[in-house]
Amino acid sequence: MELKYNKPARAWTEALPVGNGRLGGMVFGGIEQERISLNEDTLWSGYPRDWNNPRALEVLPEVRRAVLEERYEDAERLSKAGMMGPYTQAYMPLGDWHIRFYHGHFADGYRRSLHLEEACAKVSYDIGGVRYTRELFASHPDQVLVYRLTSSQPGRLTLKTWLDSPLRSTTAWRDGGEDEAFYAVRGDCPHEVSPDYVSDPDPVKYEAEGDSRTIAFEGRLACRTDAGAKVKVDHTGIRVEQATEVVFYFAAGTSFAGFDRMPDRVSFPPDRLAERHLREAAGRTYEELKRRHADDYKPLFRRVRFRLGSSLTEDAAERPTDERIRTSGADDPELVSLFFQYGRYLLLASSRPSTQPANLQGIWNPHIRPIWSCNYTLNINLQMNYWLAETANLSECHEPLLRFVEELSVTGEATARIHYGCRGWTAHHNSDLWRQSAPPGNYGHGNPLWANWPMGGVWLCGHLWEHYLFTQDEHFLRSRAYPALRKAALFCLDWLQPTDGGEWVTNPSTSPEHRFRLPDGRTPALTVASTMDISLIRELLTRCIEAAGLLGLEEPLLPELREALRRLPATKIGARGQIQEWHFDFDDEDEQHRHVSQLYDLFPGSAWGANREPHLYEAAKRTLELRGDGGTGWSIGWKIALWARLRDGNRAFGIVKRMLVEVEDDGVMDFHRGGVYANLFDAHPPFQIDGNFGAAAGIVEMLLQSHEDRIELLPALPDAWPEGEISGLKARGGFTVDLQWERGRLTRARIAAPADRPLRVAYRQPVRVLCAETGEPLAEHAASELEIAAGQDRIYEIRPAE
């Protein structure tokens, strides 16, 4: 469980990420010049403001009329001119932490690594017979980055370190004793940052000096050394001379006061927050800080163990990770298991209870104008970040997204009312720290193709329901999930429009980021009832009905919900045997398009399966064949899961191979080229973290599925993985599952039940269910599908019948 390299990082996408959910660092590991790129998860441009557009409600009837009359260009023009709000705000970099070493740069035995089991980045090398070592970790319990530097001979560490920031900032320092000395960078965020794809002569706008509406920040650095060292702090940084060991502590604070409150530098002073964390951390020894970090992190990471055969050659695991990607990729099974666990590591590092959700780049971003503003993209990318949370046994990491949905439902109520005259709440293509819910696009500069899509909130509600299915937490369902689900359903009831044929459809409607092609060659974006719209609404209304029943609620909405379900159009199969992406059998603008929105009901939804709507299940396979296996990194991640749901393990593995291909960080955007960078970050390209999470979630689906009211073992095991074992996966119902297999066949599974409830198990060959403690068979006959009454805290063993 280690990423390793024999040279320092030359580019940001070669550096190694550490994080505690709130603070992030990218460690370059330079010999003479070290750089750690720094982030804090509440450091965003802007502040709460009114992003709703009152004109939208006036324009909406005209847009709907134009769509129904097939005046598609008019519909798009009207939608663009009158129905958009501003662009979302951008996630900001805090700055860089620099260390200059005065030992030269000619080193032997260089090694740079990221230990996933320890969540620790390490660097070591020899210069002149002296061994220099460094260890950096991001502590969640102590809310600091800790960096220990040592030399094998006394007094050999002489260095200078300082902080800077690309934001409007100044530095501050204090000398005079270890307990008081520090060096800091402090500043404030812009009030407006134009997206990177917008041509703007003034793209980064700051408030006037002294205005305090935007987020202020401080990053603060202090150190401890051995007794013989000399330490001096001045305006250039912290200078350490003749030390044998130096331990640095970095802390940060911002004036963020909440998604719905103006930043408050009085009640949330950044310097005091940074000072408090720094003082508390510096009061502990390095060993104590590392132990507290390990006690917090390791129990979470170690919940899942994964061994996937052995590497192609005996020395494969000892080779640098970038070399393994280039030479063997997914044909190296140990690299596949490393990549899977790296996804879990990144989720732990970027999403913890009380933090912000992981954005398009997790928490790691070096740019003031990052790609897509590094925001929350709601037409798959944010959701994909959390597909892994429940199945890979990191339910706690799901919490920031669940809270985000609740907060977005607050701002989304005003948008539903002002833009559409609807009850409930809605959200669109993008959101940000302030929970923007209106269609983004700078009041007409965006594109309805992606901006005017009001289903973002409906999709997000699926995560509330999934969290309940995995945890069976009825209090969560009653107090947090159901209120948001119900309000989203209210929006859908009002948003649906009746047709002359008696169906209820969405209008206007777009299939995320994809246009359709008319016989005359035109490629509009807006129509009625895209397949994804109807899939999302059908799923939400069904879950509201189920939730009300589970909670025993006398829900007055039930008749409306059932009537709406009855009126929704059925999913259609097109002339080529494919799932239609739109209500009509339009041609695709791009047959190899990265989005496969029409297959939502296959994954991450669960409406289609071999035993559920089998005709649509087969049509979904045809759709994927037509779409092809290429795409951006996140698209490839999605397709791994889709082929896994189709139980085609070899095809899913073929797409895993497409993911584990090294991509040069050339900064070029390419919608048909995925892969990974040298540090295993997903390449959109450029970097987006959703592909890391999506691919890892897809690997789980290859090994375990539980969406068809049963736990299916090894449903899409490829020939390339003839042997392996994985423990600690989660199934719906709260079951914990361990699996072992040899020669491509299950040898043993163990399933732990959290409570008294039915347990249904399926495998492609007959199996027996035994009591793990006694070995007693619990079913009279072997079968490929068995059901027993499981008992709380009991463990069951599943073995092949023979």
Disulfide bonds with the S-S distance in Angstrom:
none
